[in-house]
Amino acid sequence: MTATRPADIVSPITDNALPNRVSAADARVAGRYGHDKPTAENSIVLLVDHQIGLMAGMRDTTSLAELKSNVVGLARTAKALGLPTLITSSNAQWQNGDNLPEIKEIFSDQPIYRRTGIINCYEDPTFRKALEDLVAQTSRRHIIIAGVTIGTCCALPTLSMLNDGYSVYPVVDACGAWNRYEADAAMSRMANAGAELVTTFALACELQADWKLSSANAMLEPFNQNLSEYGFVLQNFWNNANGHVVPDPFGMVK
């Protein structure tokens, strides 16, 4: 005889995400990990040197298509959540080439900070002023950064910003490297220095936090467009949305 299951318990759709009970600062005082997470309200995004000449040489990922999709997915996530975003290039007039056209299209209202030789973007006076002005205007000090290559364009400013008191979140799968050694060394170096390594769509979920928030519809675009594995799941569901046996508390599925 099959036992009767108890009734499911469905959380109210009026619930909001709960904060941690203890602040990050108090957790650190107690000797624990201080969870000071990036949010849509406290973060700035830096897109560093995603240039067509540099992208062509990346060899640490499954494919350049996957790397490009992650980069564009990160850009779309930043746009969907209204995150302040700074875009920069290095010697675009020469071999490195221009920034990805998709980034320029997504942020058509943003200038590109064209560095003319300084490799670490945080050491470039013009770019640093732009970042510091943005921090002063917004009080945001959580920096989400991705760059090509990870060992220079991402790791070098990450280490500098950690030194200067920022919380830094390198998006490692939206970075590329000349080889796997470079990627592994850069990730080890950044993590050991105190950066919190993240990936594009795990970060997107952390920033969204609750699919009931008003940004949810806009946030579906990067998942649909740039994470095909989940995009197919979404599309398949909504193509067959009327045959489900679990009641929908939102009343969206009939």
Helices and strands as residue ranges (DSSP letters): H 24-29, E 43-48, H 52-55, H 64-81, E 85-90, H 101-106, E 112-115, G 121-123, H 125-138, E 142-147, I 150-154, H 155-163, E 167-170, G 172-174, H 180-193, H 200-208, H 216-226, H 228-239
